[in-house]
Amino acid sequence: MTATPESAPARTGFLDSLAVYLQRRVLIVIGLGFSSGLPLALAGTTLSVWMTERGVDLATIGLFSLVGLPYTIKFLWAPLVDALDVPVLSRVLGRRRGWLMLTQLLLFAAILFLAFRDPVGAPWMVALGALLVTTASATQDIVIDAFRVETLRVEEQAAGMAGYVAAYRVGMLASGAGVILLVAWLESVGIAREAVWAWGYAASALMVGVGMATTLLAREPEPPADRAAKAQDNPVTRVFATAYSAFRDFLMRDAAVAILLFVLLYKFCDAFAGVLIAPFVIAVGFDKATYAAIVKGVGFGAALAGGFAGGLVARAFPLATALWIGAFLQMGSNLMFAWQAVIGVDYTTLTIAIVVENFAGGIGTVIFVAYLSALCASRAHTATQFALLTALAAVGRTVLAAGGGYMAEATGWTLFFVITALSAVPSIMLLAWLQARGHFVGLEPPRQLNAED
């Protein structure tokens, strides 16, 4: 059948949207995504399994959740990454790549340090090792975010983030289930139980090499125009000036308060429901095996697919339109669980609900991060501003969603998930107001602006 004139451009645009994933810049970001996801489980779930197997009490294991604090407060030292160069490494590799290599070397050393600690004989040394891992990891995230925003073109940001999220999840899988399976195999071939975890963590340290190789293959983004002049300033002065300028640059823009509220609320409805999906599934009557197979297994695949779909949506539509699509998909996906609450124990319904929720959440996340990346256009403050915005977005996921359990007890599951869907309304109203004010015009890639003109 001969293609119509109307269908040919659409097909070309779709192929272009797929081809963006093969761009060198995007592939580099995907490699860095693996490096970013790798450390998370090593100081979290994998460490918990190790400590549980060694007989550490639950109270102590619970306290170890505090080692994740650097991920929440990383914006405090983000100005260092924007303001300072790394001796030797920045001179050889460039400013951003120098920081990348430094954080990866520190991460390698921290994982090895943690690998050879004893959770029973020296739990506080294990805590120190885990804290070193999360601090190095959080700093690496600061640098990767800045590198991604500065390296990718505006129209590549969503695709880069989609690939990054997929690789991030693979990195988590490697250091989570991968390490646990490796430890189990080592034990089965006769390695002493006291030694297998050290070898498992040492294998994870070697996987940091993926990030190091990616850093060496990457190209340094162009520095800010005034970088050379600022390099002559006192380092302490430069750090404080960078932090001040980052805040001022953002707060001086039009509708700054509304933008910050939108950042706070856009993913709130998704997080509000998400924190209680696990207890909901068990409370409805599904067993733990079903939870693991459907929620974790099927959900993992749906989230990956949603991330790549989000990249296609963000490339095919103007940024504001993509945000509308993500907002309504996230809102509608919560209603799937209200339906599940009415139906009760039904495996098909649960599978559909989990696929829809993870697919919609993946689309929304990639589009939202593309928006945050567009907001951080100033190369002088990329790391600081992006760290601040992601910290603000995390407030909705943590603080604002913390009362969900009380609401579910008071309302019941069906009404609870309806309320979580309606919690998207404030962000949708802000989106409409910002679009009417012309907020997104300056954030669109040139390709989209020219098409509209």
N, C-alpha and C positions, 0 to 999 in steps of 0.2 A: 504494500500500500504506500502511495506517495505521501510524504509528509506535507502538511499544509504550511504556509508561511508562518502561521501563528505557532505551530508546534515546534518548528525547527529551532528558534531561539530558546524556547523553554528547555529543549533537550540539551542544547549547547550549554546553557546556564547550569543545568544539573551536572553535566560532565565536568564543567569547570569547578563546581562545588566539591566534587569527589577528588579532582586532580590536586586541589590545594593540600591534601594530606601527604602528597609526595614531594612537596616543596622542601628544600634542604632546611630552611628555617623551622618549619613545622616539625620535621623529623628530629631535629635537635631538641626541641621543646619536649617531644614525646620521650626521648631518652632521659631527659632531666626529670620527667614525671616519675619514672621508675625509681630514680635516685631519691626523690622526695618521699615516695610512699614506703620505701624500704624500712626506715627506722621506726615507724609508728608502732608496729606490733612488738618490736624488740623491747620496748620499754612499757608495753601494755599487755595485750592478751598472751603473747608468747611467754613473757616474763611471769605472768600469773600462773600459767600452767607449770613452768619450771619450779616456782616456789611451792605450789600446791603439791607437786610430786615429791618434793624434798621434805614435806611435812611442816612448812611454815604456817603459823596460825592465820585464820581469816582476818583478824583485826589488823595484823601487820600488812597483809596483802592489800587490804582496803586502803590503808594509809599511802600505799605506793601510787595511788591515783594522782597524788599531789605532784609527782615528778612530771606530769604533763603541763604544769603551770607555764613553762616558757612558751608554749604555743599560744597561750592567751595574752601574754604581756610582751610579745616579741616587738611590738611597736615602740617600746621604750628604748631599744638600742638600734632600731632601724636607721635613725639618722647617722650612726657610725658608718653604715654601709654606703650611704649616699655621700658622706662628706670625706671619708678617708680612703686612701689607697693601702693595699697590703704590701709591705716591704718586699722587694725582690719579685714576688709573684705578679703583682700588678704591672711592674716594669716589663716583665717578660711576656705576660699573657694579656694584659690590658686590665682596666679597672674592674669590670664585672667578672670576667673570667678568673682574675686573680682571687677575688672573694669566693667564687665558686670552688676553686681548687683548694683554698684554705679550709673552707667548711667541710669539704669532702675528706681531706686529710685528717681533720679533727674528728670527724664522724668515724672514720676507719679506726683511729686510735681509741676512741671512746668505746666502740663496740668490742674491741679486743680487751680493753680494760674490764668491761662488764663480763666478758666471757669467762674470765678466770677468777671470778669472785665466788665466795661460798655463801649461798642464801641462808644457811643454818648457822654457820660459825661467825659470819660477819655480815648480817643483813644491812647494816648501815653503809658498808662499803658497796654493797649491791645498789642501795639507794643512790649513792654518789655516782656510781657508774651509769645508772639509768638517767639521772639528772644531766650528766654530761652528754649522753646520747640525745636527749630531747632538746638541750640547749643548742648543740651543734646542728641538729635537725631543723629547729625553728629558725636559726640563722641562715641555714641553707635555703629554707623556704622564702625568706625575705629576698635573698639574692636572686633566686630562680624567678620569683614573681616580677622583680624589676627587670631582669634579663628578658623575660618573655614579652613584657609590655614594650620594651625598647627595641627588641629585635623584629617582632612580627609587625607586618603592616596592619592597618585597622581592619581590613577585610579578612585578614588571616587569624585575628585574635580568637574568634569562636572556634574555628577548626583546631587551632593550636591548643586551646583549652580542652576540647573534646578528646584529643589524643593524649593530652597530659593527664586527664582524669582517668582514662582507660589504663595508661601505663602506671599511674599512681596505685590503682587498685591491684594491678598485677604485682607491683612491688610489695604491697601489703600482704598479698597472698603468698609470695615467696618467703617473706619473713615470718609469716603466721603459720599457715598449714604446711608450707614447704619445710620450714625448720622443724616443726613437730614431727612430720613424717620422716625426715632425715634422722632425727634423734631416735625415733622408734626403730628404724632400720639398723642404725649403729648398735643399738642395744641388742637387737636380734642376732647380730653376727658376733656378739661376745664382748663388746666394749663395755667397760664398767659403767654403771648408772651414774656414778659421781663425775665421770669424764665426758659423757656423751653430749651434755648441754654445752660444754666449752667448745667442742668441735662444731656443734650446730651454730653457735654464735660466731665462731671463727669463719665458717662458710658464709655467713651473712656479711661479715666484714669484707670478705673478698668480693662480694657482689657490689660493694661501693665502687668497685672498679668500673662498672657500667657508667656511673656518673662522671668519673674522672676521664674516661675515654671520650665521652660526649663533650665534656668541657674542652678537651684538646682539639676535637674536630669542629667545635663551634667557632664562629667569627665574632669578634668583639663589636658591640654596637657603638655607634658614634657617640662621643661624649658630649655633654652640654657645651654650648658655645663659650660660656664664661668659666669653664673648668680650669684652664691654665692660670687665669688671674686669681681665682680663689685658692689655688694650690699654694700661693705665697703666704696665705694667712696662717696665724697660729692654729694648730690642730683643734684645740679646745674651743676656740672662738668659731672655727669653721663648723664644728659639730652643732653648737648651740644656734648658730646662724642658720644652718640647714633646717633644724627642727622648727625654728620660728618661721622661716620662709615657707616651709611646707604647710604649716597651719594657716598662715596669712594668705598664701596663694589660693588655698581651697576656700577659705571662709569669705574671701573678697569677691568670689564669683556670684553671679546672679542666682537668687533662690537657693543659697547654700543650705539654709536650715531645712527647707523642703526636700532637697536632695539627700541630706543626711537621714531624714525621717524615712524616705523611700528606701534607702540602703538598709536601714534597720528593719523595715517591715516587709520587704518584697518576698523573702523566703520564710517569713514567720509562719504562714499557714501550713507550709510543708513541714516545718520543724515541729509545730504544735501537735500535729497528728503523729509525726514520725517517732517521737520519743516514747509513745505508748503503744506502738504497733505490736511489739513483742509480747507485753503482758496481755494485750487484747486477744491475740491469737491463742495464747494459752488459756485465758479466761473463757473464751467461747467454747473450748472443748477439744482443741487440737493438741496432739502430743508433741513432745520435743523433737522427735524424729521428723515429723511433718514440718515443724518450724524450721529445722535445719535445711531440709530438702527444698522447701518452697520459698520461704522468706529469704534464706541466705543463698541457696543455690540458684533458683530461678530468678530471684531478685537481682543477683549479681549480673547475670547476663542481660536482663532488662535494663539495668542502670547503664551498662556499657553501651547498649544499643541507643538508649536515650541520649547519652552524651554525644555520640556521633550524629544523631538526628538533630540535636541542638546546634551543632556546628553547621549543618546544612541549612537549617532554618535561619540562623543568624547571617549566613552568607547570602541567602536568597532574598531576604526581606530587609527593609530599613530597620534600624535598631529599635525604634519605638514599636513597630509592628511585631517584631520578634519578642519584645518584652510583654506585649499584650497576649501573644500566643502562649508564652510560658506561664503567665499569671493565671489564665483561664484553665490551662491544663492542670496546673497544681491545685487549683480550687476544685475542679471536677474530680480529680483523683481521690480526694478525701471522701467524697460521697460514695465511692466504691466500698469503703469500709462501713459506712452506715448501712449500705445494702447487705454487706456480709453479716452485720450484727442482726439484721432482720432474718436472714436466711438461716443462720446458725452454722453447724458443722457441715460444710460442703466443700470438697477439695477442689472442684472445678471453679467455684466462685472465688475461693481463696487465691487460686493461681491467677485468675483474671485480675483480681484486685491488686495483687502484688506486682504483676507485670505492668499494669496501668500506673500504679503509684511510683515504681522505680523508673519507668520509662519517662513519665511526666517530670519527675524530680530531676532526672538527668538532663532533660531538655532545659528546664528552668535554671539549673545550676550553671550550665555552659553559657546560656544567654546572659545571665546575671553577671558572671565574671567578665564576659566580653564588655558589658556596660561599665563595670568597675575599671577595667583596663582603659577604656576610652576616657574615663574621668581623670586618669593619671597620665595626662599627656606631657607634663613638664618633666623632662629628662633629669633635671636637677633634683627632683624630689620623688622620683618614682617609687623607690623602696619604702620611704617613710609614708607617703600618702596611701599606697596600696595596703601596707600593714595596718594603718589606722582604719581604713574602710573595711577590711576583712574582720578586724577586731570588733568594729561596730556591728557588722552583720552577724557576728557570733553571739551578740547579746540577745538577739531574737531567738537564737537556737538554744540558748542556755537559760538566761535569767527570765525572759518573758514566757518561755514555755514550761518553766519549772512548776507552775500551778496546775498543769494539765491533769494530774492524778486526782486532785481534789475535785476538779470540775467533772471528771468522768464518774467519780463516786456519787456526786450529787445529781447528775443528769441521766446516767445510764449511757451505754456505748453508742446507741443510735443517735441520740440528740447531741452527744459530745462531738461526733464526727461531722454532723451538720454545722455545729458552732465553729469547728476548726475551718470548715470551708468558708463560712461567712467572715472569718477573721482576715480573709484576703481582701475584703472590700476597702479598708483604709488605704492599702497600697495601690489598689486599682484607681481610687479617687485621686491619689497623688500622681499616679502615672498620667491620668487624663489632664490634670492641672499643669504638670510639667510640659506635656506635649503641646497644650494650647499656648503655653508661654514661649514656645520655640526652643526649649532646652536641648532637644536632641539634634537640632540642625547642625550645630558646630561639632557634634560628636560623630556624624556619619562619615564613612569613607568617601573619598572623592568620586569613586566609581558610581556610588549610589546617588550622590548629589547631581552628577552630570546626567544620570538617567532621568532624574526628576525634572531637571531643567530642560 
